[in-house]
Amino acid sequence: MTDTPKTGWFKRLSAGLARSSQQMTETVVSTFVKEPLDEAALERLEEHLLESDLGPAATGRIVERFRALRFGKTSDAREVKEALADAVAAELLPRQASFDPLGSGIKPFVVLFVGVNGSGKTTTLGKIASDLTARGAKVMVVAADTFRAAAREQLKVWAERAGADFESRRDGADPAGLAFDAFTRARAENFDVVLIDTAGRLQNKSALMDELLKIVRVLKKIDPEAPHETLLVLDATVGRNALAQEQIFGRTAYVSGLVMTKLDGTARGGVLVPVAQASDAPIKLIGVGEGVEDLQPFDARAFARSLVGLED
Ligand SMILES: Nc1nc2c(ncn2[C@@H]2O[C@H](COP(=O)(O)OP(=O)(O)OP(=O)(O)O)[C@@H](O)[C@H]2O)c(=O)[nH]1
């Protein structure tokens, strides 16, 4: 069979979620294939869903859906998986949105990346830069984490690989000043997209938030609508700590979309559900590996099906 782009994409998603889907299949699905759906089984379902980090609210609703379904003694694995996928998709569909900097009509379209160090911000920005330049866009990458030379270097490598312009300053320069100058040049030189990486040191939370807000303020001096997107990058492997990070950034940084990275590195990919539901911002992208193609648009239905181990 030829590998269409669609199936290739779904295969990557499924491979990335393999650890989570294995956990789901081993616990939840096997419970119902072996025995009828009685109260004891529903209790075990609740336990397993909580262990998969789906969170109490979504878990409660999913258990109720299963109670209403009344599987007979002979329900097979496929039937259980389909029902579970539908239940998880129903939780996530209202929390899905697309990231489309080239389709907005805004030029240059400014994207701010926020999140703690190590969450995958730089990698995500680099993957997006590669995708946009491959589609013919003129892209500028801005390293507004001016304190860490290593962070700048890493970003520079991504920018060069993508064929994007790169803007940075010496150690300790004002990140807001850099963002202002970069945006000004991007306007003058007709760039399509400006991608701004920011610092993520949470040790000094209020200074970090002040720095982010200052960047937002100066961008608005040039264009009151900027930044046109603020993506909060969260690492799925930190589990429910991602919820705390969402609260810290979500409250102050005007986040407009979430990116959940490293879903391939955890068996508890279900954590995406409570994070999506706690946030005012929808999930726009997910990372299921280190390759450029492993950053994918978030598709709630496909995610739910992969999470429970369905193959299409
Ligand atoms: N397996 C896997 N690794 C990822 C994914 N996204 C990012 N990474 C890796 O996670 C590590 C941290 O990513 P960075 O992009 O450096 O994180 P950052 O938030 O920019 O952190 P600093 O550079 O410390 O500010 C890198 O080794 C990435 O290759 C993903 O979806 N899956």
The ligand as an ORCA input file, in Angstrom:
! r2SCAN-3c Opt
* xyz 0 1
  N      11.053     13.069     22.346
  C      10.777     14.358     22.134
  N      11.678     15.288     22.449
  C      11.379     16.583     22.254
  C      10.129     16.993     21.716
  N      10.123     18.360     21.670
  C      11.332     18.761     22.145
  N      12.089     17.702     22.499
  C      13.446     17.691     23.097
  O      13.403     18.294     24.360
  C      14.633     18.916     24.672
  C      14.392     20.340     25.178
  O      13.867     21.108     24.128
  P      14.275     22.631     23.903
  O      13.591     23.037     22.658
  O      15.719     22.847     24.031
  O      13.553     23.297     25.139
  P      13.435     24.824     25.544
  O      12.120     24.972     26.183
  O      13.752     25.720     24.427
  O      14.528     24.888     26.635
  P      15.808     25.813     26.738
  O      16.540     25.664     25.455
  O      16.499     25.215     27.911
  O      15.235     27.158     26.964
  C      15.468     18.825     23.418
  O      16.394     17.776     23.573
  C      14.459     18.476     22.321
  O      15.012     17.719     21.277
  C       9.146     15.975     21.394
  O       8.016     16.215     20.964
  N       9.543     14.680     21.637
*
